Amino acid sequence: MTEDRIEGSIQKLEGMIAAHRKLLAQIVLALPQSDTLTTALEDRGVMRDGQEDPGAVPTEGLALELAIAEEMNRIRNIVEVQRFAQSEE
């Protein structure tokens, strides 16, 4: 696979992930328990590794957990932005 094709594939995947984030945020906002789900996203957005500063010291095997926490934060941020935009309407 050429470098251009790899780059194109990566960009396509990033676009698909961004679309999923936006859709998930819209679903969260549409549900009656939106505040509860937002709180759950916020809680899951912090990796619990027993350290005083969560995630401060990267440890092998934690890459997946860190990625999940980062993704939960991204989704929560989109929810908050959309919620603010709706309140401004």
Sequence and secondary structure as in RCSB ss.txt:
>XXXX:A:sequence
MTEDRIEGSIQKLEGMIAAHRKLLAQIVLALPQSDTLTTALEDRGVMRDGQEDPGAVPTEGLALELAIAEEMNRI
RNIVEVQRFAQSEE
>XXXX:A:secstr
  HHHHHHHHHHHHHHHHHHHHHHHHHHHHSTTHHHHHHHHHHHTS   S SSTTSS  TT HHHHHHHHHHHHH
HHHHHHHHHHHHH 
